[in-house]
Amino acid sequence: MKNKSDIWKLANSIVRITKQAELTGLFTDTRELLECQNCGLMEDIAAEGNLMTYKRNVMNNDEAQKDSYLRFIPTDNANIFICPQCGNCVELSDKETGQ
């Protein structure tokens, strides 16, 4: 079995890599994708793995979805985000957070 020092080094590396991926716009699958029930802004993942947002009604058109470049704003509560379009609170359900 590896010693605790090796495990801590590995865990710290994973955290660092995840933060770097998020900074470059990649979705790291640490939570479910968000959707605002008020205005219809929703998250999706582009083919390259980048997080994107667009209005729900665009999904029904034959046009390709275009990123609005709006991003849901995290709050002090890890389960609550603010919609950048309308200011509505979007909460992850217990199912989405794995609790």
N, C-alpha and C positions, 0 to 999 in steps of 0.2 A: 504494500500500500504506500502511496506517495505520502510524504510528510506534509504537515499543515502549511508550511511555507510555500511549497510548490502549488498547493491548491489555492492559496491566497493570490499568488502571482497569476495563475490562470484566471481566477475570478476578476481580478483587476484588469487584465488584458481584455476580457470579454466586455466589461463595462466601458473601457476606453474605446474599443472598436465600435460598440453600439452607439456611443455618443458621436463618434466621427461619422458614422453612417447617417445618423439623424441630421447632423449639420449639413451634409451634402444633399439632403432632401430624400433620402431613401426611407421607405417605410420598414421599420424593424420588427413589426408584428408583435409588439409588446402590449398591444391593446386592440380592440375591435375598431373598425372604421366608423367614423362619425357621420350622422345625418341630422340636420336641423329640421325638426317637425314644423317649425314656424315658417321658414322661407324656402325650404327645399334644397339648401346647399348641402352637398354630400361629398365625402371623401371617396377616392378610388385609387387604385394603383396602376400606373402606366406600365406598359410592357417592359420598360427598362428597370422597373422596381421603384420609381419615384412616386412619392405621394402627390396627388393632385386633387383639386376640388372643382366642382361644377354644379349647376342647378339640376335638380332631379328631372325637370321637364326636357332637358337636352337629351337625356338618356333614351327618350322615346322617339327621337328624330333619327333619320338615317345618317345624319352628319356625325363625324367623329367628335368625341367630346374634346373640348379645349379647356385646358387648365385656367381657372380664374386667378390663380396665384394667391388666393385668399387662404389663410390657414386658421384653423380653430385654435383659440387661445387657451392654454392650460391655466388652471387656477391652483390655489393652495390645496384644494381637494383633488387628488389624482383621478377621481371619477367624474369630475365636472369640467366642462370646457365652455367657452363663450364663442358663439357664432360670430365670425368677423363681418358678416353681411348685415345681420339684423340685431345682434346683441343678446339673442336668446341663450339661456343656459341649456346645454346639451349634457345629459347625464348618461354614463354607461350603466347598463343594468347589471345586476349581480351575475347573470349568465355571461355577460360580456367581459366582466372583470375576473371571472373564475372564482368568485367568492360564494 
